[in-house]
Amino acid sequence: RSLCWIGKQHEKLNEPEKALERYLSALRICKKEKSSIDYRVVAMLLHAIGKLYEDDKVNLQEMSLKCYNEEISLIHSKLDVEAMQTISMLADAHFKSGMLNKRRGDVDKSIEHLEKALEFTKQCNGEKHIKVASITDNLGMLYASRKEFDVAKQ
């Protein structure tokens, strides 16, 4: 846990490479201790690592996507997907993956993840939340880019 805290401090200091080192060390330790592994912590570490791989100073988008996909798989296989906190984690992971795929030009993958993010975000926050509006806006732009204007208007 102290490695996580140190990693967070490096993030706050805008030192993504150092933060990444700490988070990766924490993840290795978590994975070694299989008998007492806290899968929620592992999922949070994967998310933090994925975000850092996206940082301009690091810029490893493929690794970032790998982290988000592993996080999503881990959540579905090891955590209670009915719990609100877990649904929120899924919403965030799908949103990050969807937006990264959008930046990479993979419209289909982006739509796939943002649709799931929208579903989970609505479950957590309701229909009128700002996150719902943001995801819906991004989906509209993606559908419009595919010339699916009827879907984009929704």
Steps between C-alpha positions, in 0.01 A plus 500: 500500500786737564622449142152602383514810716848590372383444143207735559737767635717471189185541289413818689855628441459433127764227503324223303810285448567477875131445575495221243800331664329501840166375368666221300695394811179498703326294230783243495479466878121460490520231234768307693286477813225292339352371825422847634455690175258793509356505149348845549850640565636316196221647284573850632872453432432385144285810447766732640770333293284524188452873557874551543580310181275754324696796640687699233830444684453121484271459195457123485140479379509129420610425857229731628231309309643173628468627859139615452404169336667303779322718756161435335564124485617490861193690621265263316678187624589591860274778632129536572373666182172584674670727754475871419872563559586221257256634239666840537843340444369330186355827373835675546701220338270482197500879469882521504526214249235655277665842497844354436364293210337818366837680505657205322231510230339166585138616478342155544694419818438849630125468451501155659668627817316831519162323468594285799629805687169674434301205633707471818514877555121523478472222760729689737401861442162509327401628156563872564859487623773701325699182429199358312489818290873479426486135394187559292670794325806289417281217372308745282823622341616144439172393340504816286853413385356170372220694328243342733322829554174354635689323778719805557194719567388277784 
